[in-house]
């Protein structure tokens, strides 16, 4: 074998092990997130190698990846232990944060700012308010069991948002309060989830490293009658939360999303 071929083979072997390590890390991450190991110790590297059909070096690389994410700690003579779990956030129902995480502890809310503002044009369009009509702007730091979990930036239509000035926002989800104020249930929401990096301000508020990975949810919530009332931009600490959902593939839903008939069907289903 020539020198070039030998180098290529060695590089291919390294890439193959790195790829396999990512696969093992994904499977281990899932077990950790779903509480498979609790807050205890992971099996020994040799046992994990047998379980996943991988070499010990591959398992070691996988554990290093998880350590870099802050999920595990590796201590000589002790082994690998779960450093921190992730709380599950379901995507299959329209719920507030306290409703979603009620089994995992107490959610508290710190109101950082609240007031009437003239909304940016993009916000006004999403909420369907007239030009020049103010909206209520609310910024909250949300904690779970005392630990910072999310920074929520919320815009609310005025007639729905103003009564919140006298509400207990520290101990209540806005969704619950909105239903009390309007006398009708919430209906649907348009949701976008993406990964963003923590800017200096957000990192300081969430007590996270600058540039840390965050999960950001943009959500426009409608009342049951179809009226949009609540536009939120929520930044979650990515090391403390995992998004979960149950999806179903129906034959009638397999049309291309950009097709006119598909868009019409979507509008009929989400905007009653």
Buried (B, 14 or more C-beta within 10 A) or exposed (E): EEEEEEEEEEEEEEEEBEEBBEEBBEEBBEEBBEEEBEEEBBBEBEEBBEEBEBBEEBBBBBBEBBBEBBBBBBEEEEBBBBBBBBBBBEBEEBBBBBBBBEEEBEBBBBEEEBEEEEBEEEBBEBBEBEEEEBBBBBBBBBBBEEEBBBBBBBBBBEEBBBBBEEBEBEEBBBBBBBBEBBEEEBBBBBBEBEEBEBEEEBBEBBEBEEEBBBBBBBBBBBBEEEBBBBBBBBBBBBBBBBBEEEEEEEEEEEBEEEEEEBEEBBEEEEEE
